[in-house]
Amino acid sequence: MPLILFLVDCGLELIPKGIRTHSSVKRNLNSKNYTSQLLDNALHHSAMKKLRNKEKRGRPDILHLCLLNALGSPLNKAGKLEIYFHTVKNRIFKVNPEIRITKNFNRFKGLMAKLLIDGEIRIKFGYLISPVRKSLQNTINQIRDSKINLFSHRGTFIKNYETLFPSESNKNQICIVGGFQKGSFSKTISNISNKLISISQYPLNAWNVVNRVLSYYEITHEVY
């Protein structure tokens, strides 16, 4: 059974129209340059001050690092990982496990802006990143015989990874990791499961959680 990873509430979006006239945005915005059209807290911090829920927005770097960790893992190379990501604007995408995500952050931003504008990234023979035209709840509900693991440092600490991912389990393991820097899961996410799991006594970055979760699963399922 594959591990199914959902990166949720990711701070990935195009620059909102309401702040496009701000000087920090106008300085670099170019309609012909995909990279410049993505909201990035590092560049647009002063313009974002009045945005609702600003602490979770404008962080495409978090998704970038999570995807690099997941796609480069032995689990993915063994064909035993499915990856979805969900944005703060409630858009959902499925990632082709064979995609090669660029390590260059600016090129990644360009790819993500193109994805949000075009709604997909595809090549001649199929999708590299495809849209999921269902709600997050319905997307997860259609995965039958599943166990949902919602990771948060506020959750119940599980020290034994064999308890988390028992090798004899026949259930689909759904792992939900927040793709944001600060704050809590949105109501959309919280309604999926009220069972929160912590895998460290310390708050971890999202990409550290992804790395540790995949490593635990690889060990218990002997994927090396």
C-alpha positions as CSV (number, residue, x, y, z in Angstrom):
1,M,0.0,0.0,0.0
2,P,1.4,3.5,-0.8
3,L,1.7,6.2,1.7
4,I,-0.5,9.2,0.6
5,L,0.9,12.6,1.5
6,F,-1.2,15.7,1.6
7,L,0.6,19.0,2.1
8,V,-2.2,21.3,3.2
9,D,-2.9,25.1,3.7
10,C,0.2,25.8,1.6
11,G,1.1,29.4,1.3
12,L,0.9,29.3,-2.5
13,E,-1.1,31.9,-4.4
14,L,-0.8,34.6,-7.1
15,I,-0.4,38.2,-5.8
16,P,-3.9,39.4,-4.8
17,K,-5.3,42.2,-6.9
18,G,-5.7,44.4,-3.8
19,I,-2.0,44.8,-3.2
20,R,-0.7,44.8,-6.8
21,T,-0.4,48.6,-6.7
22,H,1.9,48.5,-3.6
23,S,5.4,49.7,-4.3
24,S,7.0,46.5,-3.2
25,V,4.9,44.6,-5.7
26,K,5.1,47.0,-8.6
27,R,8.8,47.0,-8.4
28,N,9.1,43.5,-9.8
29,L,5.7,42.6,-11.2
30,N,5.9,41.7,-14.9
31,S,3.0,40.0,-16.7
32,K,5.4,38.2,-19.0
33,N,7.4,36.9,-16.0
34,Y,5.7,34.0,-14.2
35,T,8.1,34.2,-11.2
36,S,7.2,37.8,-10.4
37,Q,3.4,37.0,-10.2
38,L,3.6,34.6,-7.2
39,L,3.1,36.1,-3.7
40,D,6.3,35.8,-1.7
41,N,6.6,37.1,1.8
42,A,10.3,37.7,1.4
43,L,9.6,40.3,-1.3
44,H,6.1,41.5,-0.4
45,H,6.1,41.6,3.4
46,S,5.2,45.3,3.6
47,A,2.3,44.9,1.1
48,M,0.9,41.8,2.9
49,K,0.4,43.6,6.3
50,K,-3.3,44.1,5.7
51,L,-4.0,40.6,4.2
52,R,-6.2,38.3,6.2
53,N,-4.4,35.3,7.6
54,K,-1.1,36.8,6.4
55,E,1.0,34.6,8.6
56,K,0.2,31.5,6.5
57,R,0.5,33.2,3.1
58,G,3.3,34.0,0.7
59,R,5.5,31.0,1.6
60,P,6.0,29.0,-1.6
61,D,9.5,28.1,-0.2
62,I,7.9,25.7,2.3
63,L,6.1,23.7,-0.4
64,H,9.3,23.7,-2.4
65,L,11.3,22.1,0.4
66,C,8.6,19.6,1.2
67,L,8.3,18.5,-2.4
68,L,12.1,18.2,-2.8
69,N,12.2,15.9,0.3
70,A,9.2,13.8,-0.8
71,L,10.1,13.4,-4.4
72,G,13.7,12.5,-3.6
73,S,12.8,9.9,-1.0
74,P,13.4,6.1,-1.5
75,L,9.7,5.7,-0.9
76,N,8.9,7.8,-4.0
77,K,11.6,6.1,-6.1
78,A,10.1,2.8,-5.1
79,G,6.7,3.9,-6.5
80,K,5.1,3.8,-3.1
81,L,4.2,7.4,-2.5
82,E,1.3,9.6,-3.7
83,I,1.6,13.4,-3.3
84,Y,-1.1,16.0,-3.2
85,F,-0.9,19.7,-2.2
86,H,-3.7,22.0,-1.1
87,T,-3.4,25.8,-1.1
88,V,-4.8,28.5,1.2
89,K,-7.2,29.3,-1.6
90,N,-8.6,25.7,-1.5
91,R,-7.1,24.6,-4.7
92,I,-5.8,21.0,-4.9
93,F,-3.3,19.4,-7.1
94,K,-1.8,15.9,-7.6
95,V,1.9,15.5,-8.3
96,N,3.2,13.0,-10.8
97,P,5.8,11.0,-8.8
98,E,8.2,11.2,-11.8
99,I,8.3,15.0,-12.0
100,R,11.7,16.6,-11.5
101,I,11.2,19.6,-9.3
102,T,13.9,22.2,-9.9
103,K,16.2,22.9,-7.0
104,N,16.4,26.6,-8.0
105,F,13.7,28.5,-6.0
106,N,13.1,31.2,-8.5
107,R,12.5,28.6,-11.3
108,F,10.2,26.8,-8.9
109,K,8.2,30.0,-8.3
110,G,7.8,30.4,-12.0
111,L,6.5,26.8,-12.3
112,M,4.0,27.4,-9.5
113,A,2.7,30.7,-10.9
114,K,2.2,29.0,-14.3
115,L,0.4,26.2,-12.5
116,L,-2.0,28.6,-10.8
117,I,-2.6,30.6,-14.0
118,D,-3.0,27.6,-16.4
119,G,-4.5,25.2,-13.8
120,E,-2.2,22.4,-14.7
121,I,1.4,21.5,-15.8
122,R,1.4,18.9,-18.5
123,I,3.6,17.6,-21.2
124,K,2.9,15.7,-24.4
125,F,2.3,12.4,-22.7
126,G,0.4,13.5,-19.6
127,Y,0.3,15.6,-16.5
128,L,3.2,16.6,-14.3
129,I,0.9,18.4,-11.9
130,S,-2.8,17.8,-12.4
131,P,-5.8,19.7,-10.8
132,V,-8.1,17.8,-8.5
133,R,-11.6,19.1,-9.0
134,K,-13.1,18.0,-5.7
135,S,-13.0,19.4,-2.2
136,L,-10.2,18.2,0.1
137,Q,-12.7,16.3,2.2
138,N,-14.2,14.4,-0.8
139,T,-10.7,13.7,-2.2
140,I,-9.7,12.1,1.1
141,N,-13.1,10.3,1.5
142,Q,-12.7,8.6,-1.8
143,I,-9.6,6.8,-0.5
144,R,-11.1,3.7,1.0
145,D,-9.8,1.7,4.0
146,S,-7.6,4.5,5.1
147,K,-6.1,5.7,8.4
148,I,-5.7,9.5,8.6
149,N,-2.7,10.9,10.4
150,L,-2.9,14.6,11.0
151,F,0.5,16.0,12.2
152,S,0.8,18.9,14.6
153,H,3.2,19.7,17.4
154,R,0.0,20.3,19.5
155,G,-0.9,16.6,19.0
156,T,-0.4,13.5,21.0
157,F,3.3,12.6,21.0
158,I,4.0,9.2,19.5
159,K,7.5,8.0,20.1
160,N,7.3,4.6,18.6
161,Y,7.2,4.8,14.8
162,E,6.1,1.1,14.6
163,T,2.9,2.2,16.4
164,L,2.4,4.9,13.8
165,F,3.0,2.7,10.8
166,P,2.5,-0.9,11.7
167,S,4.0,-3.1,9.0
168,E,1.1,-5.6,9.1
169,S,-1.6,-2.9,8.4
170,N,-3.6,-3.2,5.2
171,K,-5.0,0.3,5.5
172,N,-4.0,3.2,3.2
173,Q,-1.9,5.6,5.3
174,I,-3.0,9.2,4.7
175,C,-0.5,11.7,6.2
176,I,-1.5,15.3,6.4
177,V,1.2,17.9,7.0
178,G,0.7,21.7,7.1
179,G,2.6,23.6,4.5
180,F,2.6,26.9,6.4
181,Q,4.9,28.6,8.9
182,K,2.6,29.8,11.6
183,G,-0.9,29.4,12.9
184,S,-3.2,26.4,13.0
185,F,-5.0,24.2,10.5
186,S,-8.0,25.8,8.8
187,K,-11.5,24.5,9.6
188,T,-11.4,22.6,6.3
189,I,-8.5,20.6,7.6
190,S,-9.5,20.3,11.3
191,N,-12.9,18.9,10.2
192,I,-11.2,16.0,8.5
193,S,-9.9,14.5,11.8
194,N,-9.8,15.6,15.4
195,K,-6.9,13.2,16.1
196,L,-3.6,15.1,16.0
197,I,-0.2,13.4,16.1
198,S,3.1,14.8,17.1
199,I,6.4,13.1,16.2
200,S,8.8,15.3,18.2
201,Q,8.9,17.1,21.5
202,Y,9.9,20.2,19.5
203,P,8.0,22.1,16.9
204,L,9.4,21.1,13.5
205,N,9.4,22.7,10.1
206,A,7.0,21.2,7.6
207,W,9.9,19.7,5.5
208,N,11.4,18.1,8.6
209,V,8.0,16.5,9.3
210,V,7.8,15.2,5.8
211,N,11.3,13.8,5.9
212,R,10.7,12.1,9.3
213,V,7.3,10.7,8.3
214,L,8.6,9.2,5.1
215,S,11.6,7.7,6.9
216,Y,9.5,6.1,9.5
217,Y,7.3,4.5,6.8
218,E,10.3,3.4,4.9
219,I,11.8,1.6,7.9
220,T,8.6,-0.2,8.9
221,H,7.9,-1.3,5.3
222,E,11.6,-2.1,4.5
223,V,12.0,0.4,1.7
224,Y,15.7,1.2,1.5
